[in-house]
Every structure is written in structure tokens, then in C-alpha cells.
Amino acid sequence: MAAAPVWSVDPRTGKQREQVAVEATAEEVDEAVRAAHAARGALADRAVRAAFLRSAAAGLDAARDGLVETADAETALGPARLTGELARTTYQLRSFAGIVDEGAFLDVVVDHPDDTATPPVPDLRRYKVPLGVVAVYSASNFPFAFSVAGGDTASALAAGCPVVVKAHPDHPALSELVAKVLRRAAAEHGIPEGVIGLVHGFEAGVGLIGHPLVAAAGFTGSVRGGRALFDAAAARPVPIPFHGELGSLNPVLVTEAAAAERAEEIGGGLAGSMTLGVGQFCVKPGLVLVPSGGAGDRLVKSLTDAVSDTDAGVLLDHRMRDNFLAGVAERAQLPDVDSPVTPGAGGEHAVSAGFLTVPAQRLAAEGAYDLLLEECFGPVTVVARYADEDEARTVLSRLPGNLTATVQLSSDEAAGRGRGPELLAELTPLAGRVLVNGWPTGVAVAPAQHHGGPYPATTSTSTSVGGTAIERWLRPVVYQNAPEALLPAELRDDNPLGLPRRFNGALQR
């Protein structure tokens, strides 16, 4: 049976643009994984790794115009957004190059023997080593930052792990172009081009997670798809780590005092956040708890005005558009659910933004309204009107894990007076990032960043953004009583590589 062709599709029209490749066969997946596995040794030198990452960033910058043009043709996200996303991606590659240079991610610990301890301590030397080939599953909504050269790939390469990427079907042509840039960068430093593999097709993605030489996987996508791969990773004869970002509601709690103080500001900010990128950000606020009556009404009025002025936009593909329209219709037909601004079709291919309102008490117990506690991908949010703090707290207690949770506080509450500290403590178990008086859209690439959260937001406690994302692709190993001549350079007493480490209990930098 011949492999199916892979087409580049214009989301603005739904028409095929060009054939990019064919779906990978099982043999081609095997070939890509084996080539990546064979390239492991070429990544052993940290200086070479860092130089490779910087060359990859430079190559992407040099190819910017062509890459952005191709990305826009396949995603309709617009040149401005895509140019910024590409800059974020190259910055991330350079950031990981700096992390590789520094070497602290190796977590070197050296303990000399101590016969006086109870029990006695032998000579122990610990550091972290790369896992092996990493399978990366590209996301639809970030064709640069969470795709072929995105955070999973950059952090895996920084850890010393080759990568095989399963391209997303929404941007196959861009995936091919980016992979070529990375392979050219690899070749500049004597690294085999197989260090970056790329495969297309659903069956290729299934085969990739089961390949015996794949040592870990990173995924960004739907709960359904991610959970299927997560289960497959766990069911292997040798299970592997699966770091998946699956779905998030990203709740927002607006206190009564905050609404009274700045209802219009909060309503306008919410409109901007929920419609950013046509509502296709993984941290879009999908449920907002707003007090009933008074200042809450002013907030909803401000939100109504701002969302009404938002232009219709194109979603990444027609399947997502169909799911968005169906999801909104199913939610809107529930009793007591109103649509101050009705989200829906904005033309033959576009969608218009909107929001739904519902009494918070409807969400307080299990039932049909649980649908409102599930992510709906696209420019829509649910505003739940609560009568008192207990009602809001009850809704929060029913929420699943999230990437973010936000609280809008008054100036007094933000200064630590009133329930500010208590509310922050209540939101902390819900998410990996807790925001105060801000909006979750926008995930800074910074050392302190954490982009993850309790299930189903992610399947692990790790982050996919920020410097500590590298930890996903490493494992610790300890050498006991190994002669100095046999030790890797990272663990020798004289520290020839100048690494930060903990030496006999003292931190050395």
C-alpha cells in the first residue's frame, strides 16, 4: 500500500497548496530513529553542542523571511505574530547554549570517603547523563516555538539527546524547511544530520512512541491524543518518560473588591487575553469567576464592548473550526447559559469571538455543566457569576489541573490585606503558574519560568519552557569507588572542565 501524500493546506481557503512529502512508513521511522541513535556520540562534547545550538539559531534568523512566509501560508497566524515567535525560538536556542556552557544542569556532586560517618560513606561521584533519542510531537498553534526547533527539541539537544520530530499536519512545509536549517547547522560542527529526524503521518507518530531506541518523548496537543501516547509510552516493554502538555482551562478569579475598583480595566484585559491569537493559546483564560450584580455587571459590560470590537479570525485548520463551532453550540444550549456576545462562524472560513455566562451554582456539582469546565479551543471563554465567596470556592475545588491560575485583586488585597494571601494559597494546588493582576497569555522564556501543571495540564511535574526544561532528558548516575583514571572529566577532583559542583558538601562555582 502506497504511503499517503502530505499536503500543505491554506487555512484561509481550505485548499491544498502543494505536496510536501509522503507519510513515513514503519521502515522510514525505524531509519530515522536509528540515524538519531547513531548520532549520540557527536553530541557528547558540550562545546560542540553549544556551538550547534547557536548555529541553528543563526540559520533560522538568516532564513526568517522565507520561513515566516511559509508559516503564514500554512497557519494564517500573520507575519507579525510569526516573526515574534521565530525570534522567541532562536532566543531559546541561544539560551540553552548558554546553559550548556555553564554546566550547572549536570548537577555534579562529589563526596570523598568518610569512615567516621554512620554508616560509612564510600567515594561517591554523581552527575547527569542524557537519556538517548527523544521523540518530539509538534504542536499546531506554535509552528516555531513548539515544533521542529521548539523548546522540546532545543532542550533535548542541549541535554545531549538526538531528536526525531513527528511533524504537525498543519505546517508540514515549514517543518521540512526548519529541519533542513537544523541539519545544516549540525553539519557545520561535524554532527551527523540524522541528529534531527523528521517524520510525517499519524501512523508514524504511533510507531515512534513504540520504537525500542526512543528513550523519552515530549508532546504538546490535545488531551485525547496526548493521553493515547502517554498510555502507549507506559505500556511499552520498557516504559519511557512522556512529558505531555495536554489541555488547560486556566481559571481566573475576580474578587468583588477588584471588580469594584477596576471593572472596566479587567473586562478589557480579559477580552484581549481570550482573543489573542484567535483564542488558540494554551494559556487562554477559559473560565472566569466574576461576582454577580453591581461591579460584576460593569465588568461584563466592558468585556461585551471589547469582544464585540474584535475582528473575526481564521483558526489553524477546518477541523479545529468545526470543533470550535460544535463545542460552543453544545455549551450554549445548556439551561441558564447566555451569550452576551455569541461566538461562532465569522464567514466561510473564519470564526468570531464571544463569551458565555452561567450562574456559578450550576458548576458546583457534577452533571451536564461539567462541559463548561473543559477547554474549548478558540476565541471563547465562560464567565461564571458567583453569589458569594463560598460559591466561588466550591467551583475552584472542582477544577482539574491547569497550566495557569489567575486572581484579580484590589490594591488592598494585593498589599496583603484581606483574603489576598488566602486566595493565592487556594489557587496554588491548581496550576504550575499562579498570576496576580495579570493575564496568562504570554509565556516568557526565562530561567524561573514553569510551563506545566497538575494533570491534565501536563503528564509530569516538569516544565517545557525555561532553563529547567533540560532536566526532562537527563538521568542521574553515581560512580562509587571508581579510580580517578576511569572517571569522566566532569567528576574528577581537579575539575578540569571548571564546572559548578557540590564538593564534599560545599557548593563551588
Salt bridges, closest charged atoms under 4 A:
GLU18 OE2 - ARG17 NH1 3.58
ASP30 OD1 - ARG34 NE 2.93
ASP30 OD1 - HIS211 NE2 2.69
ASP61 OD2 - ARG94 NH2 2.83
ASP65 OD1 - ARG64 NE 3.45
ASP72 OD1 - ARG12 NH2 2.87
GLU85 OE1 - ARG81 NH2 2.97
ASP101 OD2 - ARG54 NH2 2.70
ASP107 OD2 - LYS128 NZ 2.79
ASP123 OD1 - ARG125 NE 2.71
ASP152 OD1 - ARG472 NH1 2.83
ASP170 OD2 - HIS168 ND1 3.89
GLU176 OE2 - HIS200 NE2 2.71
ASP231 OD1 - ARG227 NE 2.75
GLU245 OE1 - HIS451 NE2 3.08
GLU264 OE2 - ARG298 NH1 2.93
GLU265 OE2 - ARG262 NH1 3.82
ASP297 OD1 - ARG385 NH2 2.85
ASP305 OD2 - LYS301 NZ 2.70
ASP317 OD2 - ARG319 NH2 3.59
ASP336 OD2 - ARG362 NH2 2.74
GLU348 OE2 - HIS349 NE2 3.73
ASP370 OD1 - ARG398 NH2 2.99
GLU389 OE1 - ARG419 NH1 3.27
ASP390 OD1 - ARG393 NH1 2.76
ASP412 OD1 - ARG417 NH2 3.00
GLU422 OE2 - ARG393 NH2 3.73
GLU422 OE2 - ARG419 NH2 3.45
GLU426 OE2 - ARG393 NE 3.15
GLU426 OE2 - ARG419 NH2 3.35
ASP493 OD1 - HIS112 NE2 2.95
ASP493 OD1 - ARG125 NH1 2.93
